[in-house]
Amino acid sequence: MASITMLENNPDAMISPEVLVPKLGEQLVNMGLLTSDQLQQALRYQHQSQKSGVTLLLGQAIMEMGFLDRATLDRAVTEQIVRLRAALEDANHNLEMRVQQRTLELEEALRRLSEYNLLKANFVANVSHELRTPLTHIRGYLDLLYTESLGDINPDQKKALGVSLQASLRLQSLIDDLIFFSQVSRGQMIVDICPVNLGKLAENILGPLKTRAEAHQLTMQVNIEPNMPYVQADEEKISWVITQLLDNAVKFTEPGGLITLKINRDPGAINLINISVTDTGIGISQDKIKDIFEPFHQLDGSATRRYGGTGLGLTLALQIIEAHGSVISVKSELHVGTTISFPLLIKEV
């Protein structure tokens, strides 16, 4: 608007009603106070004055040409200001109504999403429990057959039963993850904080993991700083997290690779112990790192994907670590490897 620009360029100029009203000429014509011809004459007069270096408002030009007096002009401008104010109030009211309506729509969408997530969690829990019951019977009979409690078996049969047992254990692990996920989704995860010796915890879980790493032709190194203090944690759940991280490292590292579990004091904070798992595996591109914590997400989602799993491990690990008041950090490079770490608070003496 020319009038507003003039004010910005000359803030000391006297503010008159005309300055606040856009398209004054059109308004005066619409009100019948000015003819179109008179308006054009006033505009030409204003333009000529400006070319001569004299700044002249349209209202001044109209008065100088004798088309309107000051009182009539001010009344017209004031009426226009009142109309503009009313229009602005209506617009604000309509905007407030739209915002309220949109807020209600978003709240309803959030409520429906929460209901959907709860239904999903309940469905997963129910299905998982139903799967667990027959699997318990299958594993029980496989154990009896494998240990020859039901009669002698030949070596080939024993080997086949061993493979079946391993598969049933893997299925059991997947079902347990689903049940755990459903509990977390329904806010039923309870963290039992107590003093935990991380060195002893690691010793208790490393045996099977090292065996699995060797079976995949991988080297697993353990670097645990001696004489570390206890940390405040849920021992069972932190054991699960470290197992999950090491299990993922084995899964995504090619034969001949290296996996390292490191537990040491955090050099940046005297009251923290840092746990990290590093591998020389396939790595993750930077734009995909956030995706690995999404439930049921696989970086390779094709029907022929190479790596198995439900895609829940890191989702649950993140939930557990956050329940401890901590955070997970991921550093990765494609075809180089990945490091996943998190700190735990030292137990105060």
Buried (B, 14 or more C-beta within 10 A) or exposed (E): EEBEEBBEEEEEEEEBBBBBBEEBBEBBBEEEBBEEEBBEBBBEBBEEBEEEEEEBBBBBBBBEEEBBEEEBBBBBBEBBBEEBEEEEEEEEEEEEEEEEEEEEEEEEEEEEEEEEEBEBBEEBBEBBEEBBEEBEEBBEEBEEBBEEEEEEBEEEEBEBBEEBBEEBEEBBBBBEBBBBBBBBBEEEBEBEBEEBBBBEBBEEBBEEBBEBBEEBEBBBEBEBEEEBBBBBBBBEBBBBBBBBBBBBBBBBBEEEBBBBBBBBBBEEEEBBBBBBBBBBBBBBEEEEBEBBBEBBBBBEEEEEEEEEBBBBBBBBBBBBBEBBEBEBEBBBEEEEBBBBBBBBBBBEE
